[in-house]
Amino acid sequence: MTADKRKKPSCDSSPVSCTSDCSSHSSTTSNNYIDCLSTYIEQMASRIQWTDAMDEAFLIAYVSFRENNWWDNRKSLETNYDQLAAHLVSNGSLTVTGQQLQTRFYHIKKKWDLFCNLRGISSKAETGVGWSEDTFCFTADDEHWENLVQSNAAYAEFKKRELLLLV
């Protein structure tokens, strides 16, 4: 199977991988496919289905950590996200790991970048899409959306979607 035909992991979870002794390209008897499959199943079971409410709780806590200087730039990202996760778990907001928060942050940042591009508040070229303050939705005709989605498939999720969390 070529690399471009493999299913890409979701941004909402930790990467699913097996150790090097699980290589499917090796024909040696040292491969332990049972352990590899078990690892894969454990990681898939720990996936989080993020909701808007979970994103909101995470982002509020993240901003609070930054504003209150609890985020220590001298420490590693992993340490800071672990501390943020411990805070969210201790106050009952979310049950997550630091790695899950870090992965989710990068996923949200990608969406924010797309949002800024569509709103015309980024350094990229104008998209020609309007914005309705009444409905909190982007506005454009179907042909324009079709052209945008052809240029970047990720724009499709913004069509006719209320974006209260990002506003």
C-alpha positions, -999 to 999 in steps of 0.1 A, spaced: 0 0 0 14 34 -9 17 61 17 -9 83 1 -35 55 2 -31 49 39 -58 62 62 -44 92 81 -50 94 118 -75 119 132 -62 151 147 -84 144 177 -63 116 191 -28 106 197 -10 90 167 -16 53 164 16 35 158 33 3 167 69 -3 177 95 -12 151 92 -49 159 56 -47 145 68 -38 110 46 -54 83 75 -53 59 97 -77 79 93 -114 76 113 -123 107 98 -143 135 106 -114 159 74 -95 149 48 -96 176 16 -88 158 -6 -96 188 11 -69 209 10 -45 180 -28 -51 175 -33 -48 213 -15 -14 213 -36 -2 184 -69 -12 201 -59 5 234 -50 37 216 -82 37 195 -102 31 227 -87 61 243 -98 85 215 -118 114 225 -149 126 206 -145 163 211 -176 185 215 -179 222 213 -185 223 250 -152 204 256 -134 228 232 -148 257 251 -137 244 285 -102 236 272 -98 270 255 -111 289 286 -86 270 308 -58 275 283 -63 313 282 -66 314 320 -33 296 323 -17 320 300 -32 351 316 -23 340 351 13 331 341 7 295 351 20 285 317 58 284 322 77 291 290 109 277 306 92 243 308 85 219 279 52 221 261 45 185 273 49 196 310 26 226 305 -1 206 287 2 179 314 -4 206 341 -33 220 322 -48 185 319 -43 179 356 -62 212 363 -91 202 340 -93 168 356 -91 181 391 -120 206 386 -141 180 368 -141 199 334 -125 172 313 -108 139 316 -79 142 292 -41 139 290 -16 166 282 -9 149 248 -46 150 239 -48 187 248 -17 195 227 -31 176 197 -64 193 201 -47 227 203 -30 222 170 -63 210 155 -81 241 168 -53 264 156 -57 250 120 -94 258 121 -87 293 134 -62 299 106 -89 288 81 -115 310 98 -91 340 96 -85 333 59 -122 332 52 -129 364 73 -101 382 54 -82 389 86 -50 370 76 -21 379 54 -34 356 27 -54 367 -3 -90 375 1 -114 346 -4 -145 367 -13 -166 351 13 -190 373 34 -199 372 70 -233 375 86 -232 390 121 -269 380 126 -264 342 120 -226 340 127 -222 322 94 -201 328 63 -221 337 32 -213 329 -4 -231 313 -33 -227 276 -40 -204 281 -69 -180 302 -48 -180 276 -20 -174 249 -46 -143 268 -59 -131 274 -23 -135 238 -14 -116 227 -45 -87 250 -34 -88 236 2 -112 209 12 -110 220 48 -132 251 40 -162 228 35 -169 225 72 -175 263 74 -203 263 49 -236 270 66 -222 263 101 -229 286 130 -196 295 146 -204 308 180 -173 293 196 -150 312 174 -166 346 177 
